[in-house]
Amino acid sequence: MVLDNIEKLLEKYDNGETTLQEEQQLKNYFAQETVEPHLEVYKPMFQYFLKTQEEQFTKDIPLKPSKTYTLYKWISVAAVAVLMFGIYTQVNNPVQPTNEQLLAYNQTMDALNLVSSQFKKGNENMNALGLMSSSFNKGVEDIAYINQFSNTTNKIFKNE
């Protein structure tokens, strides 16, 4: 009867349907010296489970944060403080440009205006080319119309 019960538990175990108490019964059965010959293949597995159940983790786990963590924390606090100080000084004390800076700005604007005026002259020349191109396209259309008229006239008078 015990053997029949063990075989049913093994079948449930293989299907993943056993409870922890039923698995403990299997472990206890296979911990014995004598096991039925047709169940010998399960014996090493359940003995391994019993052995690993007794193992314990003995290494100490440090609960104190490492020094590098605290160093990074303080570096980030210092970076935020420097950033906030920089923003505060820029908002409350806007920088007034000096005479040299204004002179350089004005000279740069004059140079850019000169370049811009030269680009406008080049653009006007491109517009003239555009007009010529449109006139050329109109002429091509007129020639095609005359050609079509000539073909129609030849058909009417049967000059072909």
TORPA-4810 file (N, C-alpha, C, O; in nm, 3 decimals):
<nodes>
NODE_1_0.082_-0.119_0.000_0.000_0.000_0.000_0.087_0.126_0.000_0.054_0.225_-0.065_M
NODE_2_0.197_0.120_0.074_0.289_0.234_0.076_0.349_0.253_-0.062_0.363_0.366_-0.108_V
NODE_3_0.383_0.145_-0.128_0.441_0.152_-0.261_0.341_0.212_-0.360_0.378_0.294_-0.445_L
NODE_4_0.216_0.172_-0.349_0.112_0.226_-0.436_0.096_0.376_-0.415_0.079_0.452_-0.511_D
NODE_5_0.102_0.419_-0.290_0.092_0.562_-0.257_0.212_0.639_-0.313_0.195_0.749_-0.366_N
NODE_6_0.332_0.582_-0.303_0.453_0.647_-0.354_0.444_0.661_-0.506_0.483_0.764_-0.560_I
NODE_7_0.395_0.559_-0.574_0.384_0.566_-0.720_0.283_0.673_-0.762_0.305_0.742_-0.861_E
NODE_8_0.174_0.687_-0.688_0.077_0.792_-0.718_0.139_0.931_-0.695_0.118_1.024_-0.773_K
NODE_9_0.216_0.942_-0.584_0.282_1.070_-0.556_0.385_1.105_-0.664_0.400_1.221_-0.702_L
NODE_10_0.457_1.002_-0.713_0.554_1.026_-0.819_0.485_1.073_-0.948_0.535_1.160_-1.018_L
NODE_11_0.371_1.015_-0.976_0.297_1.056_-1.095_0.250_1.201_-1.081_0.258_1.280_-1.175_E
NODE_12_0.200_1.236_-0.961_0.160_1.374_-0.936_0.281_1.468_-0.942_0.271_1.581_-0.990_K
NODE_13_0.397_1.420_-0.892_0.519_1.500_-0.892_0.563_1.529_-1.036_0.601_1.641_-1.068_Y
NODE_14_0.557_1.428_-1.121_0.596_1.445_-1.261_0.504_1.543_-1.333_0.547_1.612_-1.426_D
NODE_15_0.379_1.550_-1.291_0.283_1.643_-1.352_0.287_1.781_-1.286_0.218_1.873_-1.331_N
NODE_16_0.366_1.797_-1.179_0.376_1.924_-1.110_0.255_1.955_-1.025_0.218_2.072_-1.011_G
NODE_17_0.192_1.853_-0.968_0.069_1.873_-0.893_0.083_1.840_-0.744_-0.019_1.836_-0.674_E
NODE_18_0.204_1.818_-0.694_0.221_1.779_-0.553_0.228_1.901_-0.464_0.264_2.011_-0.506_T
NODE_19_0.192_1.879_-0.337_0.205_1.983_-0.236_0.342_1.967_-0.170_0.412_1.870_-0.196_T
NODE_20_0.378_2.062_-0.085_0.507_2.053_-0.016_0.512_1.932_0.079_0.617_1.870_0.094_L
NODE_21_0.399_1.900_0.142_0.395_1.784_0.232_0.414_1.654_0.152_0.485_1.564_0.197_Q
NODE_22_0.353_1.645_0.037_0.368_1.523_-0.046_0.511_1.510_-0.096_0.564_1.400_-0.104_E
NODE_23_0.573_1.622_-0.131_0.713_1.616_-0.174_0.803_1.574_-0.058_0.901_1.502_-0.078_E
NODE_24_0.771_1.618_0.062_0.848_1.576_0.178_0.833_1.426_0.202_0.930_1.361_0.241_Q
NODE_25_0.715_1.371_0.179_0.695_1.225_0.192_0.783_1.152_0.090_0.844_1.050_0.122_Q
NODE_26_0.791_1.205_-0.032_0.876_1.143_-0.134_1.023_1.150_-0.092_1.097_1.052_-0.107_L
NODE_27_1.067_1.263_-0.042_1.205_1.278_0.002_1.237_1.181_0.115_1.344_1.120_0.116_K
NODE_28_1.146_1.166_0.209_1.167_1.073_0.320_1.173_0.929_0.270_1.255_0.850_0.317_N
NODE_29_1.087_0.893_0.175_1.087_0.756_0.122_1.219_0.725_0.052_1.276_0.618_0.071_Y
NODE_30_1.267_0.818_-0.029_1.389_0.792_-0.104_1.515_0.812_-0.020_1.625_0.782_-0.067_F
NODE_31_1.502_0.861_0.104_1.616_0.871_0.194_1.646_0.737_0.259_1.753_0.719_0.318_A
NODE_32_1.552_0.642_0.251_1.572_0.508_0.309_1.679_0.433_0.230_1.712_0.467_0.117_Q
NODE_33_1.731_0.330_0.296_1.832_0.246_0.231_1.771_0.159_0.122_1.828_0.145_0.014_E
NODE_34_1.655_0.102_0.150_1.594_0.011_0.053_1.480_0.080_-0.018_1.386_0.132_0.043_T
NODE_35_1.491_0.081_-0.149_1.389_0.140_-0.236_1.358_0.035_-0.341_1.445_-0.041_-0.382_V
NODE_36_1.235_0.032_-0.385_1.196_-0.066_-0.487_1.285_-0.048_-0.610_1.320_0.064_-0.644_E
NODE_37_1.323_-0.158_-0.675_1.418_-0.152_-0.788_1.368_-0.064_-0.904_1.448_0.006_-0.966_P
NODE_38_1.239_-0.066_-0.934_1.192_0.014_-1.047_1.184_0.164_-1.014_1.160_0.245_-1.104_H
NODE_39_1.205_0.202_-0.886_1.204_0.342_-0.845_1.344_0.395_-0.814_1.359_0.509_-0.770_L
NODE_40_1.447_0.312_-0.837_1.585_0.350_-0.808_1.628_0.476_-0.884_1.714_0.551_-0.836_E
NODE_41_1.571_0.501_-1.002_1.613_0.616_-1.082_1.579_0.748_-1.013_1.643_0.849_-1.040_V
NODE_42_1.479_0.749_-0.925_1.440_0.871_-0.855_1.523_0.896_-0.730_1.527_1.009_-0.680_Y
NODE_43_1.591_0.794_-0.680_1.661_0.805_-0.552_1.770_0.914_-0.552_1.773_0.993_-0.458_K
NODE_44_1.859_0.922_-0.653_1.962_1.027_-0.647_1.903_1.170_-0.650_1.955_1.261_-0.585_P
NODE_45_1.795_1.185_-0.724_1.735_1.319_-0.734_1.680_1.364_-0.599_1.706_1.476_-0.556_M
NODE_46_1.604_1.277_-0.532_1.544_1.317_-0.405_1.648_1.325_-0.294_1.631_1.404_-0.201_F
NODE_47_1.755_1.245_-0.302_1.862_1.259_-0.203_1.935_1.393_-0.222_1.977_1.457_-0.126_Q
NODE_48_1.949_1.433_-0.347_2.010_1.564_-0.374_1.924_1.675_-0.315_1.976_1.770_-0.256_Y
NODE_49_1.792_1.664_-0.331_1.702_1.765_-0.276_1.714_1.772_-0.125_1.713_1.881_-0.068_F
NODE_50_1.726_1.658_-0.058_1.741_1.658_0.088_1.872_1.723_0.130_1.878_1.798_0.227_L
NODE_51_1.978_1.692_0.055_2.108_1.747_0.089_2.111_1.899_0.070_2.162_1.971_0.155_K
NODE_52_2.056_1.946_-0.040_2.058_2.090_-0.065_1.963_2.165_0.029_1.979_2.285_0.051_T
NODE_53_1.865_2.096_0.083_1.772_2.159_0.177_1.844_2.193_0.308_1.804_2.285_0.379_Q
NODE_54_1.949_2.119_0.338_2.023_2.141_0.461_2.128_2.251_0.447_2.179_2.301_0.548_E
NODE_55_2.162_2.291_0.325_2.265_2.393_0.303_2.215_2.528_0.350_2.097_2.561_0.341_E
NODE_56_2.312_2.608_0.401_2.278_2.742_0.446_2.383_2.839_0.391_2.499_2.803_0.373_Q
NODE_57_2.341_2.961_0.366_2.430_3.066_0.319_2.499_3.127_0.440_2.433_3.174_0.532_F
NODE_58_2.632_3.125_0.440_2.705_3.169_0.559_2.783_3.298_0.538_2.841_3.350_0.633_T
NODE_59_2.786_3.350_0.418_2.863_3.471_0.391_2.791_3.592_0.448_2.668_3.602_0.441_K
NODE_60_2.869_3.687_0.506_2.811_3.808_0.561_2.774_3.904_0.448_2.846_3.916_0.349_D
NODE_61_2.662_3.970_0.464_2.616_4.067_0.366_2.636_4.205_0.425_2.580_4.236_0.531_I
NODE_62_2.716_4.290_0.358_2.737_4.424_0.414_2.611_4.507_0.400_2.550_4.516_0.293_P
NODE_63_2.572_4.568_0.511_2.451_4.650_0.511_2.482_4.798_0.500_2.391_4.879_0.482_L
NODE_64_2.611_4.835_0.512_2.650_4.973_0.503_2.678_5.007_0.355_2.742_4.928_0.286_K
NODE_65_2.632_5.122_0.307_2.661_5.158_0.168_2.811_5.182_0.150_2.880_5.221_0.245_P
NODE_66_2.859_5.159_0.030_3.003_5.174_0.006_3.040_5.322_0.005_2.954_5.410_-0.007_S
NODE_67_3.170_5.348_0.016_3.218_5.486_0.021_3.200_5.554_-0.113_3.179_5.675_-0.119_K
NODE_68_3.209_5.478_-0.222_3.194_5.540_-0.354_3.052_5.592_-0.373_3.032_5.694_-0.439_T
NODE_69_2.954_5.524_-0.315_2.816_5.572_-0.324_2.801_5.707_-0.257_2.739_5.798_-0.312_Y
NODE_70_2.858_5.721_-0.137_2.847_5.848_-0.066_2.925_5.957_-0.140_2.883_6.073_-0.141_T
NODE_71_3.038_5.920_-0.202_3.116_6.018_-0.278_3.034_6.070_-0.396_3.029_6.191_-0.418_L
NODE_72_2.970_5.981_-0.472_2.887_6.023_-0.585_2.770_6.109_-0.538_2.730_6.203_-0.607_Y
NODE_73_2.715_6.076_-0.423_2.603_6.154_-0.369_2.648_6.297_-0.343_2.576_6.391_-0.379_K
NODE_74_2.762_6.316_-0.281_2.809_6.450_-0.250_2.853_6.525_-0.375_2.836_6.647_-0.383_W
NODE_75_2.908_6.455_-0.473_2.945_6.520_-0.598_2.820_6.573_-0.669_2.822_6.683_-0.724_I
NODE_76_2.713_6.495_-0.669_2.591_6.539_-0.735_2.530_6.659_-0.660_2.476_6.750_-0.723_S
NODE_77_2.539_6.660_-0.528_2.489_6.775_-0.451_2.570_6.899_-0.485_2.514_7.008_-0.502_V
NODE_78_2.701_6.885_-0.494_2.787_6.999_-0.528_2.758_7.049_-0.669_2.756_7.170_-0.692_A
NODE_79_2.735_6.959_-0.763_2.706_7.000_-0.901_2.575_7.078_-0.908_2.567_7.177_-0.980_A
NODE_80_2.475_7.036_-0.835_2.347_7.108_-0.834_2.366_7.245_-0.771_2.308_7.343_-0.819_V
NODE_81_2.445_7.255_-0.666_2.468_7.384_-0.600_2.539_7.479_-0.695_2.502_7.597_-0.702_A
NODE_82_2.639_7.433_-0.768_2.711_7.518_-0.863_2.618_7.564_-0.974_2.622_7.680_-1.015_V
NODE_83_2.536_7.474_-1.024_2.441_7.507_-1.130_2.341_7.613_-1.083_2.315_7.709_-1.155_L
NODE_84_2.287_7.596_-0.965_2.190_7.693_-0.912_2.257_7.829_-0.889_2.195_7.933_-0.915_M
NODE_85_2.381_7.830_-0.841_2.453_7.956_-0.820_2.475_8.027_-0.954_2.458_8.148_-0.963_F
NODE_86_2.511_7.951_-1.057_2.532_8.010_-1.190_2.404_8.069_-1.246_2.407_8.178_-1.304_G
NODE_87_2.293_8.000_-1.231_2.165_8.052_-1.279_2.127_8.177_-1.201_2.080_8.275_-1.260_I
NODE_88_2.146_8.177_-1.071_2.111_8.292_-0.987_2.191_8.415_-1.028_2.135_8.525_-1.038_Y
NODE_89_2.321_8.398_-1.051_2.404_8.514_-1.086_2.369_8.567_-1.224_2.378_8.688_-1.246_T
NODE_90_2.331_8.482_-1.317_2.296_8.528_-1.452_2.162_8.601_-1.453_2.145_8.698_-1.527_Q
NODE_91_2.069_8.557_-1.374_1.937_8.619_-1.372_1.942_8.754_-1.301_1.880_8.850_-1.347_V
NODE_92_2.014_8.763_-1.193_2.015_8.887_-1.113_2.115_8.990_-1.164_2.098_9.109_-1.136_N
NODE_93_2.216_8.951_-1.236_2.318_9.045_-1.285_2.338_9.024_-1.434_2.437_8.962_-1.474_N
NODE_94_2.247_9.074_-1.518_2.267_9.054_-1.662_2.392_9.128_-1.709_2.421_9.238_-1.661_P
NODE_95_2.466_9.070_-1.802_2.591_9.126_-1.851_2.560_9.233_-1.956_2.486_9.208_-2.050_V
NODE_96_2.617_9.352_-1.938_2.602_9.460_-2.035_2.718_9.452_-2.134_2.833_9.439_-2.093_Q
NODE_97_2.687_9.459_-2.264_2.797_9.449_-2.362_2.887_9.572_-2.355_2.842_9.684_-2.328_P
NODE_98_3.015_9.549_-2.379_3.112_9.658_-2.377_3.111_9.727_-2.514_3.047_9.680_-2.608_T
NODE_99_3.183_9.838_-2.523_3.192_9.914_-2.650_3.257_9.829_-2.759_3.214_9.833_-2.874_N
NODE_100_3.360_9.753_-2.722_3.427_9.668_-2.821_3.332_9.562_-2.875_3.334_9.531_-2.995_E
NODE_101_3.250_9.506_-2.788_3.155_9.403_-2.831_3.049_9.462_-2.923_3.012_9.400_-3.023_Q
NODE_102_3.000_9.583_-2.891_2.902_9.649_-2.976_2.961_9.684_-3.112_2.894_9.670_-3.215_L
NODE_103_3.087_9.728_-3.114_3.154_9.760_-3.240_3.169_9.635_-3.327_3.143_9.638_-3.447_L
NODE_104_3.210_9.525_-3.265_3.224_9.399_-3.339_3.090_9.352_-3.393_3.082_9.302_-3.505_A
NODE_105_2.985_9.367_-3.314_2.851_9.329_-3.358_2.806_9.412_-3.478_2.754_9.358_-3.576_Y
NODE_106_2.827_9.543_-3.470_2.786_9.631_-3.580_2.864_9.602_-3.708_2.807_9.602_-3.817_N
NODE_107_2.995_9.577_-3.696_3.075_9.544_-3.815_3.029_9.411_-3.877_3.026_9.398_-3.999_Q
NODE_108_2.995_9.316_-3.794_2.946_9.187_-3.845_2.814_9.205_-3.918_2.793_9.145_-4.023_T
NODE_109_2.725_9.286_-3.862_2.596_9.310_-3.927_2.615_9.381_-4.061_2.544_9.350_-4.156_M
NODE_110_2.710_9.477_-4.069_2.738_9.545_-4.196_2.787_9.446_-4.301_2.745_9.451_-4.416_D
NODE_111_2.878_9.357_-4.261_2.931_9.258_-4.355_2.821_9.164_-4.403_2.816_9.131_-4.522_A
NODE_112_2.734_9.122_-4.315_2.625_9.033_-4.354_2.525_9.104_-4.445_2.470_9.041_-4.535_L
NODE_113_2.499_9.233_-4.422_2.411_9.311_-4.510_2.471_9.324_-4.650_2.398_9.318_-4.749_N
NODE_114_2.603_9.342_-4.658_2.669_9.351_-4.788_2.654_9.220_-4.864_2.621_9.220_-4.983_L
NODE_115_2.678_9.109_-4.798_2.662_8.978_-4.862_2.518_8.958_-4.906_2.493_8.905_-5.014_V
NODE_116_2.424_9.000_-4.825_2.282_8.985_-4.857_2.245_9.066_-4.982_2.170_9.018_-5.067_S
NODE_117_2.298_9.188_-4.992_2.265_9.270_-5.109_2.320_9.207_-5.237_2.257_9.214_-5.342_S
NODE_118_2.440_9.145_-5.228_2.497_9.080_-5.345_2.413_8.958_-5.386_2.399_8.930_-5.505_Q
NODE_119_2.359_8.887_-5.289_2.271_8.774_-5.320_2.144_8.821_-5.388_2.091_8.752_-5.475_F
NODE_120_2.094_8.939_-5.350_1.972_8.992_-5.413_1.997_9.024_-5.559_1.911_8.999_-5.643_K
NODE_121_2.116_9.079_-5.592_2.149_9.107_-5.733_2.153_8.978_-5.813_2.102_8.973_-5.925_K
NODE_122_2.213_8.876_-5.759_2.219_8.747_-5.828_2.081_8.688_-5.847_2.055_8.622_-5.948_G
NODE_123_1.993_8.710_-5.753_1.856_8.658_-5.762_1.780_8.729_-5.873_1.699_8.666_-5.942_N
NODE_124_1.804_8.861_-5.893_1.739_8.934_-6.001_1.781_8.877_-6.137_1.698_8.864_-6.227_E
NODE_125_1.909_8.844_-6.152_1.957_8.784_-6.278_1.890_8.649_-6.301_1.861_8.614_-6.416_N
NODE_126_1.867_8.575_-6.196_1.801_8.446_-6.210_1.657_8.464_-6.253_1.604_8.381_-6.327_M
NODE_127_1.591_8.572_-6.209_1.454_8.600_-6.252_1.450_8.628_-6.402_1.357_8.585_-6.470_N
NODE_128_1.551_8.699_-6.454_1.556_8.725_-6.598_1.569_8.593_-6.675_1.506_8.576_-6.779_A
NODE_129_1.649_8.503_-6.624_1.661_8.372_-6.689_1.529_8.297_-6.684_1.494_8.225_-6.778_L
NODE_130_1.457_8.312_-6.576_1.327_8.247_-6.564_1.228_8.299_-6.667_1.152_8.221_-6.725_G
NODE_131_1.228_8.431_-6.691_1.141_8.489_-6.793_1.177_8.437_-6.931_1.090_8.405_-7.012_L
NODE_132_1.306_8.429_-6.957_1.351_8.379_-7.086_1.311_8.233_-7.103_1.270_8.192_-7.212_M
NODE_133_1.321_8.157_-6.998_1.284_8.016_-7.004_1.135_8.000_-7.030_1.095_7.913_-7.107_S
NODE_134_1.053_8.083_-6.965_0.909_8.072_-6.988_0.874_8.114_-7.130_0.786_8.054_-7.192_S
NODE_135_0.943_8.218_-7.185_0.919_8.260_-7.324_0.960_8.149_-7.421_0.892_8.126_-7.521_S
NODE_136_1.070_8.083_-7.391_1.116_7.972_-7.475_1.014_7.857_-7.475_0.984_7.800_-7.580_F
NODE_137_0.961_7.825_-7.357_0.861_7.718_-7.348_0.735_7.756_-7.426_0.674_7.669_-7.489_N
NODE_138_0.694_7.885_-7.422_0.576_7.929_-7.498_0.602_7.916_-7.647_0.513_7.876_-7.723_K
NODE_139_0.722_7.949_-7.689_0.758_7.935_-7.831_0.752_7.790_-7.876_0.706_7.760_-7.986_G
NODE_140_0.800_7.698_-7.791_0.796_7.555_-7.824_0.651_7.509_-7.838_0.619_7.431_-7.928_V
NODE_141_0.564_7.558_-7.751_0.422_7.521_-7.759_0.360_7.575_-7.889_0.282_7.506_-7.954_E
NODE_142_0.396_7.699_-7.926_0.344_7.757_-8.051_0.389_7.678_-8.171_0.311_7.656_-8.264_D
NODE_143_0.514_7.634_-8.173_0.565_7.555_-8.285_0.492_7.421_-8.292_0.459_7.374_-8.401_I
NODE_144_0.465_7.361_-8.177_0.392_7.234_-8.177_0.252_7.256_-8.231_0.199_7.171_-8.303_A
NODE_145_0.190_7.369_-8.197_0.055_7.400_-8.248_0.058_7.419_-8.400_-0.029_7.368_-8.471_Y
NODE_146_0.157_7.492_-8.448_0.170_7.514_-8.593_0.195_7.382_-8.664_0.140_7.358_-8.772_I
NODE_147_0.276_7.298_-8.606_0.304_7.166_-8.664_0.176_7.083_-8.673_0.152_7.017_-8.774_N
NODE_148_0.095_7.087_-8.570_-0.032_7.013_-8.569_-0.127_7.071_-8.675_-0.196_6.996_-8.744_Q
NODE_149_-0.129_7.203_-8.687_-0.213_7.268_-8.788_-0.168_7.227_-8.928_-0.251_7.200_-9.016_F
NODE_150_-0.038_7.222_-8.948_0.015_7.184_-9.079_-0.022_7.040_-9.113_-0.058_7.011_-9.227_S
NODE_151_-0.015_6.949_-9.016_-0.051_6.809_-9.039_-0.200_6.796_-9.074_-0.237_6.718_-9.162_N
NODE_152_-0.283_6.873_-9.005_-0.426_6.867_-9.032_-0.456_6.922_-9.172_-0.537_6.865_-9.245_T
NODE_153_-0.391_7.030_-9.210_-0.410_7.089_-9.343_-0.368_6.991_-9.451_-0.437_6.978_-9.552_T
NODE_154_-0.258_6.923_-9.433_-0.211_6.825_-9.530_-0.310_6.711_-9.545_-0.329_6.659_-9.656_N
NODE_155_-0.374_6.670_-9.438_-0.471_6.564_-9.447_-0.596_6.609_-9.523_-0.654_6.532_-9.600_K
NODE_156_-0.637_6.732_-9.501_-0.757_6.783_-9.569_-0.730_6.789_-9.720_-0.814_6.747_-9.800_I
NODE_157_-0.617_6.841_-9.758_-0.589_6.856_-9.901_-0.519_6.735_-9.960_-0.485_6.735_-10.078_F
NODE_158_-0.499_6.637_-9.884_-0.439_6.510_-9.925_-0.306_6.533_-9.993_-0.282_6.483_-10.103_K
NODE_159_-0.220_6.607_-9.929_-0.087_6.636_-9.982_0.015_6.531_-9.940_0.133_6.540_-9.977_N
NODE_160_-0.028_6.434_-9.867_0.068_6.335_-9.817_0.109_6.239_-9.922_0.189_6.149_-9.896_E
</nodes>
